[in-house]
Amino acid sequence: MADGKINSSEVEFIKKIARRMDISNEEVICLFKNPEPSQPLFNEVERITHFYKLMLVMNVDKETHEKELTALKNFGLKMGIRPIVADQILKKMDNYQDKLIPAEELLKIFKIYYN
């Protein structure tokens, strides 16, 4: 979306996440039409999880644009996540099918930079 376009794979991915969170397709469409400000995430696990989901959304169309990376890093900064962490996660994602990093590997990256 940060690339100025939203394609069907991105919409389907967002709907899939929404279903897991018990959010209806109607609510998702309503949020696209009337975005609401995000709620602050206080707990470290929530921030890591949310940030990683943003990365997955960015990669769902199998294209990574510079605008998307910039937006992602800006979101990360607002969540207290260092840009170097985003870079490390992006590198690590390339090692896994569908760019899905196992949770324990993701936590290792965060521990390196936050201990």
Backbone bond lengths (Angstrom), bond angles and torsions (degrees), N, CA, C in turn:
res aa  C-N    CA-C-N  psi(-1)  N-CA   C-N-CA  omega(-1)  CA-C   N-CA-C  phi
1 M - - - 1.448 - - 1.526 110.79 -
2 A 1.314 117.60 -34.15 1.470 119.90 179.36 1.516 111.37 -65.61
3 D 1.347 115.98 -16.20 1.458 119.15 177.37 1.528 110.89 -82.32
4 G 1.333 116.79 4.85 1.455 121.45 177.09 1.516 113.68 91.11
5 K 1.313 117.24 -4.29 1.467 121.32 -179.48 1.521 108.83 -132.50
6 I 1.293 115.42 149.58 1.457 119.38 172.07 1.518 106.44 -125.23
7 N 1.319 115.57 123.83 1.460 117.93 -178.30 1.522 110.47 -104.52
8 S 1.300 115.70 174.12 1.464 120.36 -173.09 1.525 112.13 -63.58
9 S 1.334 118.87 -33.51 1.469 119.50 179.26 1.525 110.99 -66.67
10 E 1.335 117.09 -35.16 1.458 120.34 177.43 1.535 110.56 -67.99
11 V 1.320 116.24 -43.16 1.470 120.52 178.96 1.522 109.88 -62.86
12 E 1.323 117.65 -43.96 1.467 121.03 -179.57 1.525 111.29 -63.69
13 F 1.324 116.64 -38.59 1.460 119.98 178.29 1.525 110.43 -64.40
14 I 1.308 117.03 -44.12 1.467 121.01 178.78 1.530 109.89 -62.46
15 K 1.318 117.28 -41.80 1.465 120.36 178.31 1.523 111.31 -64.15
16 K 1.335 116.53 -37.21 1.464 120.80 178.43 1.524 110.53 -63.23
17 I 1.334 116.27 -45.45 1.466 119.82 177.01 1.524 110.07 -62.13
18 A 1.328 116.16 -41.85 1.467 120.95 -179.79 1.526 110.86 -60.65
19 R 1.327 117.48 -43.43 1.469 120.54 179.34 1.525 110.66 -59.03
20 R 1.343 116.65 -40.99 1.470 120.52 178.62 1.518 111.40 -63.83
21 M 1.321 116.30 -25.22 1.457 121.32 -179.50 1.529 111.70 -99.26
22 D 1.328 116.49 11.57 1.467 122.86 -178.58 1.521 112.83 58.63
23 I 1.327 115.76 40.72 1.465 121.89 176.03 1.523 106.99 -108.68
24 S 1.316 117.12 126.70 1.465 121.34 -176.05 1.529 111.31 -73.34
25 N 1.343 115.14 159.68 1.469 120.55 176.06 1.524 110.69 -59.11
26 E 1.327 116.66 -35.82 1.462 120.51 179.08 1.527 110.95 -62.93
27 E 1.328 116.33 -41.00 1.471 120.25 178.53 1.526 110.99 -66.17
28 V 1.335 116.73 -37.83 1.467 120.74 178.44 1.524 109.71 -63.22
29 I 1.324 116.43 -46.87 1.474 120.97 179.33 1.524 110.07 -61.19
30 C 1.324 116.35 -42.08 1.462 120.94 178.88 1.530 110.62 -61.70
31 L 1.327 117.05 -39.80 1.464 120.47 178.76 1.527 112.02 -67.52
32 F 1.334 117.02 -33.44 1.467 119.85 175.36 1.528 109.93 -64.62
33 K 1.327 115.83 -40.74 1.468 120.30 -178.06 1.525 112.04 -76.44
34 N 1.336 116.22 -35.12 1.469 121.89 -176.83 1.526 109.44 -132.85
35 P 1.321 118.07 76.35 1.471 119.57 -177.43 1.523 111.99 -61.24
36 E 1.312 114.77 144.17 1.459 121.08 177.70 1.522 108.35 -109.45
37 P 1.340 116.63 151.45 1.475 118.13 177.11 1.525 109.83 -63.61
38 S 1.313 116.29 146.34 1.458 119.89 -179.28 1.521 110.38 -75.29
39 Q 1.308 115.10 154.50 1.459 122.02 177.60 1.525 108.36 -90.73
40 P 1.322 117.59 141.96 1.471 118.94 179.01 1.526 110.95 -65.66
41 L 1.324 115.13 141.71 1.462 121.63 176.63 1.519 107.48 -103.43
42 F 1.298 116.74 121.26 1.449 119.73 -174.12 1.520 112.99 -96.90
43 N 1.276 117.56 -34.92 1.444 121.82 -173.99 1.531 109.91 -85.46
44 E 1.318 115.85 139.69 1.470 120.97 -174.66 1.529 112.52 -59.19
45 V 1.302 117.40 -42.40 1.465 120.96 -179.63 1.526 110.32 -62.68
46 E 1.330 117.14 -40.77 1.472 120.38 177.73 1.528 110.97 -62.00
47 R 1.327 116.65 -43.52 1.467 119.83 -179.63 1.520 111.37 -64.54
48 I 1.332 117.00 -44.17 1.465 120.76 179.09 1.521 110.05 -62.01
49 T 1.325 116.27 -46.71 1.472 121.32 -179.07 1.522 110.79 -61.79
50 H 1.317 116.65 -46.46 1.462 121.09 -178.61 1.534 110.60 -63.24
51 F 1.317 116.03 -44.37 1.460 120.70 179.87 1.531 110.80 -62.25
52 Y 1.310 116.87 -44.26 1.463 120.78 179.49 1.532 110.87 -63.13
53 K 1.328 117.27 -39.53 1.468 120.10 177.31 1.523 110.79 -63.03
54 L 1.332 116.92 -38.02 1.468 120.05 175.76 1.529 110.49 -61.46
55 M 1.326 116.25 -40.38 1.462 120.12 178.70 1.527 110.94 -64.12
56 L 1.319 116.25 -40.66 1.466 119.90 178.81 1.526 111.05 -64.53
57 V 1.330 116.71 -41.12 1.465 120.26 177.42 1.528 109.77 -60.97
58 M 1.341 116.30 -42.46 1.459 120.38 179.50 1.527 110.93 -60.56
59 N 1.321 117.17 -35.56 1.464 121.02 -174.84 1.520 114.42 -92.86
60 V 1.312 117.97 -3.20 1.462 119.94 -174.16 1.529 112.74 -62.79
61 D 1.330 117.58 -29.90 1.466 119.46 179.59 1.532 111.98 -88.68
62 K 1.337 116.10 6.79 1.469 123.47 177.68 1.530 112.92 64.18
63 E 1.323 116.42 17.67 1.463 121.74 177.05 1.524 108.04 -129.35
64 T 1.325 115.81 136.97 1.454 120.02 177.17 1.515 107.96 -121.21
65 H 1.322 115.79 117.89 1.451 121.83 -179.65 1.525 109.77 -103.32
66 E 1.308 116.27 151.46 1.464 121.21 -179.09 1.531 111.55 -57.05
67 K 1.341 117.08 -38.94 1.468 120.18 178.58 1.526 111.17 -62.44
68 E 1.334 115.81 -36.80 1.459 119.67 179.02 1.530 110.36 -66.89
69 L 1.320 116.26 -43.13 1.465 120.08 178.50 1.523 111.28 -61.76
70 T 1.315 116.30 -43.27 1.464 120.90 179.20 1.529 110.04 -62.51
71 A 1.328 116.93 -46.52 1.466 120.83 179.39 1.524 110.53 -61.97
72 L 1.320 116.56 -43.25 1.457 121.00 -179.69 1.529 111.00 -61.47
73 K 1.323 116.24 -46.15 1.471 119.46 -179.83 1.534 111.05 -65.84
74 N 1.326 117.19 -34.73 1.469 120.10 176.94 1.526 111.16 -66.58
75 F 1.341 116.38 -42.29 1.467 119.59 175.30 1.520 109.40 -60.85
76 G 1.331 115.80 -43.89 1.455 120.25 179.37 1.520 112.07 -58.64
77 L 1.331 116.33 -45.20 1.464 119.93 178.84 1.520 111.39 -58.73
78 K 1.327 116.06 -40.96 1.466 120.15 178.87 1.530 111.64 -65.14
79 M 1.340 115.84 -24.18 1.467 120.54 178.20 1.524 111.73 -94.92
80 G 1.332 116.72 2.82 1.455 120.15 -179.77 1.516 113.76 83.02
81 I 1.320 116.76 23.37 1.468 121.70 -178.98 1.516 108.99 -106.34
82 R 1.308 116.00 126.24 1.456 121.88 -177.28 1.529 111.78 -70.98
83 P 1.339 117.38 143.33 1.472 120.88 178.96 1.527 113.34 -57.00
84 I 1.325 118.13 -33.71 1.459 120.37 179.66 1.530 111.30 -64.05
85 V 1.337 116.51 -30.69 1.460 120.61 177.21 1.524 109.28 -65.70
86 A 1.330 116.21 -43.67 1.468 120.08 177.75 1.526 109.98 -59.32
87 D 1.328 117.05 -43.31 1.467 120.75 178.98 1.527 111.31 -60.52
88 Q 1.329 116.89 -43.59 1.469 120.72 -179.47 1.527 111.17 -65.47
89 I 1.325 116.69 -40.43 1.471 119.84 178.99 1.523 109.92 -65.09
90 L 1.331 117.28 -43.30 1.466 120.39 178.93 1.530 111.01 -59.26
91 K 1.321 117.17 -42.42 1.469 120.64 177.99 1.523 110.63 -62.57
92 K 1.323 115.87 -45.05 1.461 121.55 -177.25 1.530 111.32 -66.80
93 M 1.339 117.54 -34.46 1.468 121.41 -178.86 1.522 111.37 -59.14
94 D 1.320 116.85 -33.24 1.465 120.55 -179.08 1.525 112.70 -65.90
95 N 1.313 117.37 -16.26 1.470 121.50 -179.31 1.523 113.49 -85.42
96 Y 1.332 117.23 -5.68 1.459 120.33 -173.88 1.531 111.80 -124.46
97 Q 1.328 114.13 145.68 1.463 120.04 176.93 1.527 109.09 -60.32
98 D 1.300 116.03 136.32 1.467 123.29 -178.77 1.528 112.38 57.83
99 K 1.333 116.07 16.06 1.474 123.56 176.23 1.528 112.75 61.80
100 L 1.330 116.60 23.66 1.461 121.22 -178.63 1.527 109.92 -92.46
101 I 1.306 115.95 103.25 1.458 122.23 179.83 1.527 108.67 -80.08
102 P 1.329 117.78 131.10 1.474 118.69 175.51 1.529 110.17 -59.04
103 A 1.325 116.15 146.11 1.469 121.96 -175.39 1.526 112.29 -54.07
104 E 1.335 116.76 -42.01 1.468 118.70 -177.51 1.533 111.83 -65.43
105 E 1.345 117.34 -32.61 1.461 121.35 177.22 1.537 110.41 -70.66
106 L 1.305 115.55 -40.60 1.462 120.71 178.53 1.532 110.26 -61.88
107 L 1.318 116.37 -44.50 1.464 120.21 179.42 1.523 111.59 -64.62
108 K 1.329 117.62 -34.19 1.472 120.47 177.36 1.526 110.71 -60.02
109 I 1.330 116.24 -42.16 1.470 120.34 179.38 1.522 109.69 -60.31
110 F 1.316 116.49 -46.85 1.460 120.07 -178.82 1.522 111.72 -65.37
111 K 1.319 117.27 -38.45 1.466 119.97 -179.46 1.524 111.65 -63.99
112 I 1.319 117.15 -35.68 1.464 120.67 179.58 1.522 110.49 -58.76
113 Y 1.323 117.15 -42.09 1.468 121.48 -173.32 1.526 114.57 -95.74
114 Y 1.308 117.60 -8.46 1.462 118.73 -176.64 1.515 114.23 -121.99
115 N 1.322 117.75 13.89 1.479 120.26 175.90 1.491 110.18 -108.40
